Amino acid sequence: MGLKEQSVISGKRRLRRRVPAAAASAVEAGEDFDVAFVQKMIPHHNSGIIEFLEPQSRAVHPQLRVAATSGITTQQAQVADFRTWLAGRA
């Protein structure tokens, strides 16, 4: 399986990552877009949850701890929604 490069803009930097070409082309062609999107977002949100854990426990400013807690709660709920949606397709 070949790899295809995709560009992702993060802040002011453009990041490049390599993804399986078959997965990228299936999404680009519109085939099973919804499923591919949700399957991609679950690990993305799980990574976000992990990223929020550090400021939740270590940030000096209370508003950052609150924002991190909110981010965790929101992303956990979205992951649960995505998994429920995928399970309903089985």
MOPAC internal coordinates of N, CA, C and O (Angstrom, degrees):
PM7 1SCF
backbone

  N    0.0000 0     0.00 0     0.00 0    0    0    0
  C    1.4472 1     0.00 0     0.00 0    1    0    0
  C    1.5249 1   107.85 1     0.00 0    2    1    0
  O    1.2310 1   120.45 1   -51.52 1    3    2    1
  N    1.3160 1   116.75 1   128.48 1    3    2    1
  C    1.4545 1   121.53 1  -179.33 1    5    3    2
  C    1.5121 1   111.70 1   -79.39 1    6    5    3
  O    1.2310 1   121.35 1   -11.06 1    7    6    5
  N    1.3230 1   115.03 1   168.94 1    7    6    5
  C    1.4514 1   120.55 1   177.06 1    9    7    6
  C    1.5113 1   109.43 1  -114.14 1   10    9    7
  O    1.2310 1   121.13 1   -32.15 1   11   10    9
  N    1.3014 1   115.44 1   147.85 1   11   10    9
  C    1.4572 1   121.63 1   178.33 1   13   11   10
  C    1.5159 1   107.21 1  -124.67 1   14   13   11
  O    1.2310 1   120.27 1   -40.98 1   15   14   13
  N    1.3089 1   117.10 1   139.02 1   15   14   13
  C    1.4493 1   120.32 1  -179.37 1   17   15   14
  C    1.5204 1   109.82 1   -87.02 1   18   17   15
  O    1.2310 1   120.87 1   -44.87 1   19   18   17
  N    1.3233 1   115.95 1   135.13 1   19   18   17
  C    1.4495 1   121.69 1   174.54 1   21   19   18
  C    1.5233 1   107.78 1  -122.44 1   22   21   19
  O    1.2310 1   120.51 1   -35.43 1   23   22   21
  N    1.3146 1   116.62 1   144.57 1   23   22   21
  C    1.4553 1   121.51 1   176.50 1   25   23   22
  C    1.5186 1   108.76 1   -99.26 1   26   25   23
  O    1.2310 1   121.27 1   -41.60 1   27   26   25
  N    1.3156 1   115.18 1   138.40 1   27   26   25
  C    1.4520 1   121.85 1   177.52 1   29   27   26
  C    1.5214 1   106.44 1  -129.47 1   30   29   27
  O    1.2310 1   120.44 1   -49.69 1   31   30   29
  N    1.3140 1   116.76 1   130.31 1   31   30   29
  C    1.4563 1   120.14 1   179.29 1   33   31   30
  C    1.5210 1   107.88 1   -94.71 1   34   33   31
  O    1.2310 1   120.71 1   -55.09 1   35   34   33
  N    1.3161 1   116.24 1   124.91 1   35   34   33
  C    1.4532 1   122.61 1   179.21 1   37   35   34
  C    1.5194 1   107.56 1  -127.98 1   38   37   35
  O    1.2310 1   120.60 1   -69.93 1   39   38   37
  N    1.3112 1   116.46 1   110.07 1   39   38   37
  C    1.4545 1   119.25 1  -175.93 1   41   39   38
  C    1.5131 1   108.78 1    62.01 1   42   41   39
  O    1.2310 1   120.13 1    55.38 1   43   42   41
  N    1.3132 1   117.37 1  -124.62 1   43   42   41
  C    1.4617 1   121.40 1  -179.98 1   45   43   42
  C    1.5219 1   111.97 1   -98.71 1   46   45   43
  O    1.2310 1   120.21 1   177.87 1   47   46   45
  N    1.3259 1   117.21 1    -2.13 1   47   46   45
  C    1.4630 1   120.51 1  -177.91 1   49   47   46
  C    1.5069 1   110.85 1  -101.77 1   50   49   47
  O    1.2310 1   121.11 1   -35.43 1   51   50   49
  N    1.3109 1   115.48 1   144.57 1   51   50   49
  C    1.4549 1   120.63 1   172.80 1   53   51   50
  C    1.5262 1   106.54 1   -99.70 1   54   53   51
  O    1.2310 1   121.11 1   -59.26 1   55   54   53
  N    1.3231 1   115.49 1   120.74 1   55   54   53
  C    1.4589 1   120.86 1  -179.82 1   57   55   54
  C    1.5177 1   108.57 1  -101.33 1   58   57   55
  O    1.2310 1   120.84 1   -33.90 1   59   58   57
  N    1.2891 1   116.00 1   146.10 1   59   58   57
  C    1.4646 1   120.13 1   175.86 1   61   59   58
  C    1.5245 1   107.44 1  -116.40 1   62   61   59
  O    1.2310 1   121.37 1   -42.86 1   63   62   61
  N    1.3193 1   114.99 1   137.14 1   63   62   61
  C    1.4549 1   119.71 1   176.18 1   65   63   62
  C    1.5097 1   107.90 1  -137.61 1   66   65   63
  O    1.2310 1   121.13 1   -24.12 1   67   66   65
  N    1.2948 1   115.44 1   155.88 1   67   66   65
  C    1.4526 1   120.05 1  -178.21 1   69   67   66
  C    1.5180 1   108.19 1  -107.28 1   70   69   67
  O    1.2310 1   121.19 1   -47.54 1   71   70   69
  N    1.3213 1   115.33 1   132.46 1   71   70   69
  C    1.4602 1   121.66 1  -179.57 1   73   71   70
  C    1.5202 1   108.50 1  -127.68 1   74   73   71
  O    1.2310 1   120.04 1   -24.44 1   75   74   73
  N    1.3388 1   117.53 1   155.56 1   75   74   73
  C    1.4622 1   118.95 1   177.56 1   77   75   74
  C    1.5333 1   110.10 1   -56.78 1   78   77   75
  O    1.2310 1   120.38 1   -49.31 1   79   78   77
  N    1.3066 1   116.89 1   130.69 1   79   78   77
  C    1.4668 1   121.69 1  -176.41 1   81   79   78
  C    1.5253 1   111.58 1   -60.99 1   82   81   79
  O    1.2310 1   119.90 1   141.26 1   83   82   81
  N    1.3222 1   117.79 1   -38.74 1   83   82   81
  C    1.4625 1   120.22 1  -178.62 1   85   83   82
  C    1.5274 1   110.55 1   -63.04 1   86   85   83
  O    1.2310 1   120.16 1   138.18 1   87   86   85
  N    1.3127 1   117.30 1   -41.82 1   87   86   85
  C    1.4640 1   120.16 1   179.78 1   89   87   86
  C    1.5175 1   110.56 1   -66.36 1   90   89   87
  O    1.2310 1   120.11 1   136.88 1   91   90   89
  N    1.3141 1   117.39 1   -43.12 1   91   90   89
  C    1.4610 1   120.83 1  -179.14 1   93   91   90
  C    1.5223 1   110.63 1   -65.82 1   94   93   91
  O    1.2310 1   119.86 1   136.15 1   95   94   93
  N    1.3226 1   117.86 1   -43.85 1   95   94   93
  C    1.4604 1   119.13 1  -177.32 1   97   95   94
  C    1.5232 1   111.26 1   -69.92 1   98   97   95
  O    1.2310 1   119.63 1   148.00 1   99   98   97
  N    1.3344 1   118.30 1   -32.00 1   99   98   97
  C    1.4611 1   119.95 1   177.54 1  101   99   98
  C    1.5257 1   109.99 1   -63.70 1  102  101   99
  O    1.2310 1   120.68 1   140.15 1  103  102  101
  N    1.3221 1   116.30 1   -39.85 1  103  102  101
  C    1.4537 1   120.03 1   179.40 1  105  103  102
  C    1.5168 1   109.60 1   -69.50 1  106  105  103
  O    1.2310 1   120.17 1   135.40 1  107  106  105
  N    1.3352 1   117.29 1   -44.60 1  107  106  105
  C    1.4579 1   121.05 1  -178.84 1  109  107  106
  C    1.5239 1   111.30 1   -62.98 1  110  109  107
  O    1.2310 1   120.10 1   146.32 1  111  110  109
  N    1.3210 1   117.41 1   -33.68 1  111  110  109
  C    1.4596 1   121.58 1  -178.73 1  113  111  110
  C    1.5268 1   111.64 1   -78.99 1  114  113  111
  O    1.2310 1   120.44 1   172.19 1  115  114  113
  N    1.3325 1   116.76 1    -7.81 1  115  114  113
  C    1.4541 1   120.50 1  -179.92 1  117  115  114
  C    1.5140 1   114.21 1    85.81 1  118  117  115
  O    1.2310 1   119.80 1  -177.27 1  119  118  117
  N    1.3278 1   117.99 1     2.73 1  119  118  117
  C    1.4572 1   121.57 1  -179.96 1  121  119  118
  C    1.5233 1   109.29 1   -79.48 1  122  121  119
  O    1.2310 1   121.34 1   -58.15 1  123  122  121
  N    1.3082 1   115.04 1   121.85 1  123  122  121
  C    1.4657 1   121.17 1   178.20 1  125  123  122
  C    1.5291 1   111.79 1    53.03 1  126  125  123
  O    1.2310 1   120.94 1  -142.78 1  127  126  125
  N    1.3245 1   115.81 1    37.22 1  127  126  125
  C    1.4637 1   119.85 1  -177.88 1  129  127  126
  C    1.5257 1   111.97 1   -56.01 1  130  129  127
  O    1.2310 1   120.35 1   133.07 1  131  130  129
  N    1.3264 1   116.93 1   -46.93 1  131  130  129
  C    1.4611 1   120.06 1  -176.23 1  133  131  130
  C    1.5249 1   111.62 1   -58.43 1  134  133  131
  O    1.2310 1   120.71 1   132.60 1  135  134  133
  N    1.3325 1   116.25 1   -47.40 1  135  134  133
  C    1.4613 1   120.36 1  -179.13 1  137  135  134
  C    1.5249 1   110.78 1   -64.53 1  138  137  135
  O    1.2310 1   120.09 1   134.41 1  139  138  137
  N    1.3190 1   117.43 1   -45.59 1  139  138  137
  C    1.4657 1   121.15 1  -179.96 1  141  139  138
  C    1.5226 1   110.62 1   -61.16 1  142  141  139
  O    1.2310 1   120.51 1   138.50 1  143  142  141
  N    1.3272 1   116.62 1   -41.50 1  143  142  141
  C    1.4620 1   120.74 1   179.96 1  145  143  142
  C    1.5235 1   110.66 1   -62.52 1  146  145  143
  O    1.2310 1   120.46 1   130.72 1  147  146  145
  N    1.3256 1   116.72 1   -49.28 1  147  146  145
  C    1.4642 1   120.57 1  -178.23 1  149  147  146
  C    1.5235 1   110.74 1   -64.08 1  150  149  147
  O    1.2310 1   120.21 1   138.17 1  151  150  149
  N    1.3304 1   117.21 1   -41.83 1  151  150  149
  C    1.4621 1   120.02 1   178.81 1  153  151  150
  C    1.5235 1   111.26 1   -63.42 1  154  153  151
  O    1.2310 1   120.09 1   148.47 1  155  154  153
  N    1.2980 1   117.42 1   -31.53 1  155  154  153
  C    1.4619 1   121.46 1   178.23 1  157  155  154
  C    1.5380 1   111.02 1   -76.93 1  158  157  155
  O    1.2310 1   120.37 1   145.51 1  159  158  157
  N    1.3175 1   116.89 1   -34.49 1  159  158  157
  C    1.4609 1   120.39 1  -176.23 1  161  159  158
  C    1.5243 1   113.38 1   -75.03 1  162  161  159
  O    1.2310 1   119.57 1   152.01 1  163  162  161
  N    1.3154 1   118.43 1   -27.99 1  163  162  161
  C    1.4683 1   120.08 1  -179.24 1  165  163  162
  C    1.5312 1   110.79 1   -60.61 1  166  165  163
  O    1.2310 1   118.66 1   125.10 1  167  166  165
  N    1.3281 1   120.17 1   -54.90 1  167  166  165
  C    1.4709 1   118.01 1   178.49 1  169  167  166
  C    1.5363 1   112.31 1   -66.04 1  170  169  167
  O    1.2310 1   120.49 1   148.42 1  171  170  169
  N    1.3339 1   116.66 1   -31.58 1  171  170  169
  C    1.4650 1   119.94 1   177.51 1  173  171  170
  C    1.5293 1   109.96 1   -61.30 1  174  173  171
  O    1.2310 1   120.18 1   132.48 1  175  174  173
  N    1.3228 1   117.26 1   -47.52 1  175  174  173
  C    1.4619 1   120.81 1   179.52 1  177  175  174
  C    1.5276 1   111.19 1   -67.88 1  178  177  175
  O    1.2310 1   120.03 1   142.78 1  179  178  177
  N    1.3342 1   117.54 1   -37.22 1  179  178  177
  C    1.4656 1   119.37 1   176.78 1  181  179  178
  C    1.5277 1   110.95 1   -61.24 1  182  181  179
  O    1.2310 1   120.14 1   142.03 1  183  182  181
  N    1.3202 1   117.34 1   -37.97 1  183  182  181
  C    1.4670 1   120.83 1   175.77 1  185  183  182
  C    1.5285 1   110.30 1   -64.72 1  186  185  183
  O    1.2310 1   120.74 1   140.34 1  187  186  185
  N    1.3248 1   116.19 1   -39.66 1  187  186  185
  C    1.4663 1   120.03 1   177.51 1  189  187  186
  C    1.5158 1   111.75 1   -62.14 1  190  189  187
  O    1.2310 1   120.32 1   139.29 1  191  190  189
  N    1.3173 1   117.00 1   -40.71 1  191  190  189
  C    1.4692 1   121.13 1   177.76 1  193  191  190
  C    1.5232 1   109.79 1   -59.76 1  194  193  191
  O    1.2310 1   120.57 1   134.27 1  195  194  193
  N    1.3173 1   116.52 1   -45.73 1  195  194  193
  C    1.4642 1   120.70 1   179.12 1  197  195  194
  C    1.5271 1   110.61 1   -61.14 1  198  197  195
  O    1.2310 1   120.37 1   138.38 1  199  198  197
  N    1.3298 1   116.90 1   -41.62 1  199  198  197
  C    1.4626 1   120.99 1   179.43 1  201  199  198
  C    1.5285 1   111.89 1   -63.32 1  202  201  199
  O    1.2310 1   120.01 1   145.43 1  203  202  201
  N    1.3273 1   117.59 1   -34.57 1  203  202  201
  C    1.4661 1   121.06 1  -179.05 1  205  203  202
  C    1.5327 1   112.78 1   -74.78 1  206  205  203
  O    1.2310 1   119.36 1   161.12 1  207  206  205
  N    1.3249 1   118.83 1   -18.88 1  207  206  205
  C    1.4612 1   120.57 1  -176.17 1  209  207  206
  C    1.5267 1   112.64 1   -63.21 1  210  209  207
  O    1.2310 1   120.29 1   139.85 1  211  210  209
  N    1.3120 1   117.05 1   -40.15 1  211  210  209
  C    1.4657 1   119.59 1  -177.64 1  213  211  210
  C    1.5246 1   112.38 1   -64.93 1  214  213  211
  O    1.2310 1   118.97 1   126.80 1  215  214  213
  N    1.3333 1   119.58 1   -53.20 1  215  214  213
  C    1.4677 1   117.20 1   178.57 1  217  215  214
  C    1.5334 1   112.96 1   -65.63 1  218  217  215
  O    1.2310 1   120.37 1   153.65 1  219  218  217
  N    1.3186 1   116.90 1   -26.35 1  219  218  217
  C    1.4620 1   119.10 1   177.91 1  221  219  218
  C    1.5278 1   110.50 1   -61.46 1  222  221  219
  O    1.2310 1   120.61 1   142.91 1  223  222  221
  N    1.3158 1   116.44 1   -37.09 1  223  222  221
  C    1.4679 1   119.56 1  -177.10 1  225  223  222
  C    1.5283 1   114.02 1  -100.31 1  226  225  223
  O    1.2310 1   119.74 1   160.08 1  227  226  225
  N    1.3435 1   118.11 1   -19.92 1  227  226  225
  C    1.4663 1   119.37 1  -171.57 1  229  227  226
  C    1.5209 1   115.64 1  -116.98 1  230  229  227
  O    1.2310 1   119.57 1   166.28 1  231  230  229
  N    1.3231 1   118.42 1   -13.72 1  231  230  229
  C    1.4678 1   120.08 1  -176.39 1  233  231  230
  C    1.5254 1   110.52 1   -63.84 1  234  233  231
  O    1.2310 1   121.21 1   -38.91 1  235  234  233
  N    1.3161 1   115.29 1   141.09 1  235  234  233
  C    1.4580 1   121.70 1   179.29 1  237  235  234
  C    1.5284 1   110.57 1   -77.51 1  238  237  235
  O    1.2310 1   120.46 1   141.08 1  239  238  237
  N    1.3175 1   116.73 1   -38.92 1  239  238  237
  C    1.4527 1   121.18 1  -176.66 1  241  239  238
  C    1.5356 1   110.71 1   -84.91 1  242  241  239
  O    1.2310 1   120.84 1   -53.98 1  243  242  241
  N    1.3298 1   116.01 1   126.02 1  243  242  241
  C    1.4743 1   119.62 1  -177.76 1  245  243  242
  C    1.5233 1   113.63 1   -56.88 1  246  245  243
  O    1.2310 1   119.87 1   144.32 1  247  246  245
  N    1.3423 1   117.85 1   -35.68 1  247  246  245
  C    1.4664 1   119.19 1  -178.36 1  249  247  246
  C    1.5231 1   111.65 1   -65.64 1  250  249  247
  O    1.2310 1   120.11 1   151.23 1  251  250  249
  N    1.3247 1   117.40 1   -28.77 1  251  250  249
  C    1.4725 1   119.64 1   175.86 1  253  251  250
  C    1.5214 1   111.14 1   -72.13 1  254  253  251
  O    1.2310 1   120.55 1   141.97 1  255  254  253
  N    1.3303 1   116.55 1   -38.03 1  255  254  253
  C    1.4718 1   119.67 1   176.86 1  257  255  254
  C    1.5280 1   110.11 1   -64.66 1  258  257  255
  O    1.2310 1   120.63 1   138.93 1  259  258  257
  N    1.3317 1   116.41 1   -41.07 1  259  258  257
  C    1.4675 1   120.86 1   178.63 1  261  259  258
  C    1.5323 1   110.01 1   -64.58 1  262  261  259
  O    1.2310 1   120.29 1   135.84 1  263  262  261
  N    1.3284 1   117.05 1   -44.16 1  263  262  261
  C    1.4685 1   120.70 1   179.61 1  265  263  262
  C    1.5239 1   110.62 1   -62.74 1  266  265  263
  O    1.2310 1   120.03 1   139.46 1  267  266  265
  N    1.3327 1   117.54 1   -40.54 1  267  266  265
  C    1.4611 1   120.92 1   179.11 1  269  267  266
  C    1.5296 1   110.52 1   -64.58 1  270  269  267
  O    1.2310 1   120.60 1   137.10 1  271  270  269
  N    1.3252 1   116.47 1   -42.90 1  271  270  269
  C    1.4626 1   120.32 1   178.13 1  273  271  270
  C    1.5213 1   110.71 1   -62.50 1  274  273  271
  O    1.2310 1   120.70 1   138.37 1  275  274  273
  N    1.3139 1   116.27 1   -41.63 1  275  274  273
  C    1.4645 1   120.61 1   177.78 1  277  275  274
  C    1.5307 1   111.05 1   -63.75 1  278  277  275
  O    1.2310 1   120.74 1   138.11 1  279  278  277
  N    1.3230 1   116.19 1   -41.89 1  279  278  277
  C    1.4668 1   120.30 1   178.10 1  281  279  278
  C    1.5131 1   111.72 1   -61.10 1  282  281  279
  O    1.2310 1   120.65 1   137.73 1  283  282  281
  N    1.3136 1   116.36 1   -42.27 1  283  282  281
  C    1.4672 1   120.82 1   178.85 1  285  283  282
  C    1.5281 1   109.83 1   -62.45 1  286  285  283
  O    1.2310 1   120.76 1   131.05 1  287  286  285
  N    1.3178 1   116.15 1   -48.95 1  287  286  285
  C    1.4667 1   120.85 1  -178.29 1  289  287  286
  C    1.5247 1   111.27 1   -60.13 1  290  289  287
  O    1.2310 1   120.81 1   134.57 1  291  290  289
  N    1.3238 1   116.05 1   -45.43 1  291  290  289
  C    1.4647 1   120.58 1  -179.02 1  293  291  290
  C    1.5144 1   111.44 1   -63.54 1  294  293  291
  O    1.2310 1   120.52 1   133.28 1  295  294  293
  N    1.3318 1   116.62 1   -46.72 1  295  294  293
  C    1.4602 1   119.13 1  -176.82 1  297  295  294
  C    1.5213 1   111.87 1   -70.64 1  298  297  295
  O    1.2310 1   119.95 1   146.30 1  299  298  297
  N    1.3353 1   117.70 1   -33.70 1  299  298  297
  C    1.4675 1   119.54 1   174.84 1  301  299  298
  C    1.5288 1   110.51 1   -62.77 1  302  301  299
  O    1.2310 1   120.33 1   137.90 1  303  302  301
  N    1.3275 1   116.97 1   -42.10 1  303  302  301
  C    1.4639 1   120.73 1   179.25 1  305  303  302
  C    1.5301 1   110.58 1   -64.59 1  306  305  303
  O    1.2310 1   120.49 1   139.96 1  307  306  305
  N    1.3293 1   116.66 1   -40.04 1  307  306  305
  C    1.4629 1   119.23 1   179.79 1  309  307  306
  C    1.5249 1   111.54 1   -67.72 1  310  309  307
  O    1.2310 1   119.94 1   140.75 1  311  310  309
  N    1.3261 1   117.71 1   -39.25 1  311  310  309
  C    1.4653 1   120.60 1   176.61 1  313  311  310
  C    1.5256 1   109.53 1   -61.91 1  314  313  311
  O    1.2310 1   120.22 1   137.02 1  315  314  313
  N    1.3281 1   117.18 1   -42.98 1  315  314  313
  C    1.4704 1   120.55 1   178.22 1  317  315  314
  C    1.5302 1   110.53 1   -61.74 1  318  317  315
  O    1.2310 1   120.31 1   137.44 1  319  318  317
  N    1.3314 1   117.02 1   -42.56 1  319  318  317
  C    1.4680 1   120.52 1   177.46 1  321  319  318
  C    1.5237 1   111.28 1   -62.13 1  322  321  319
  O    1.2310 1   120.38 1   136.00 1  323  322  321
  N    1.3246 1   116.88 1   -44.00 1  323  322  321
  C    1.4675 1   120.89 1   179.66 1  325  323  322
  C    1.5255 1   110.66 1   -61.42 1  326  325  323
  O    1.2310 1   120.55 1   135.20 1  327  326  325
  N    1.3322 1   116.56 1   -44.80 1  327  326  325
  C    1.4710 1   120.08 1  -179.54 1  329  327  326
  C    1.5260 1   111.51 1   -65.13 1  330  329  327
  O    1.2310 1   120.62 1   140.76 1  331  330  329
  N    1.3186 1   116.43 1   -39.24 1  331  330  329
  C    1.4691 1   120.44 1   177.32 1  333  331  330
  C    1.5179 1   110.22 1   -62.89 1  334  333  331
  O    1.2310 1   120.76 1   136.04 1  335  334  333
  N    1.3319 1   116.15 1   -43.96 1  335  334  333
  C    1.4668 1   120.57 1   179.41 1  337  335  334
  C    1.5266 1   110.76 1   -62.04 1  338  337  335
  O    1.2310 1   120.85 1   134.98 1  339  338  337
  N    1.3501 1   115.98 1   -45.02 1  339  338  337
  C    1.4788 1   118.81 1   178.84 1  341  339  338
  C    1.5225 1   111.10 1   -62.84 1  342  341  339
  O    1.2310 1   120.01 1   137.43 1  343  342  341
  N    1.3321 1   117.59 1   -42.57 1  343  342  341
  C    1.4629 1   121.02 1  -179.13 1  345  343  342
  C    1.5235 1   110.96 1   -63.57 1  346  345  343
  O    1.2310 1   119.90 1   147.86 1  347  346  345
  N    1.3128 1   117.80 1   -32.14 1  347  346  345
  C    1.4566 1   121.57 1   178.72 1  349  347  346
  C    1.5195 1   113.03 1   -70.53 1  350  349  347
  O    1.2310 1   120.69 1   163.52 1  351  350  349
  N    1.3100 1   116.29 1   -16.48 1  351  350  349
  C    1.4803 1   121.12 1   179.01 1  353  351  350
  C    1.5124 1   111.55 1   -86.60 1  354  353  351
  O    1.2310 1   119.94 1   164.81 1  355  354  353
  N    1.3429 1   117.71 1   -15.19 1  355  354  353
  C    1.4705 1   120.74 1  -175.51 1  357  355  354
  C    1.5085 1   112.06 1   -74.06 1  358  357  355
  O    1.2310 1   120.10 1   180.00 1  359  358  357

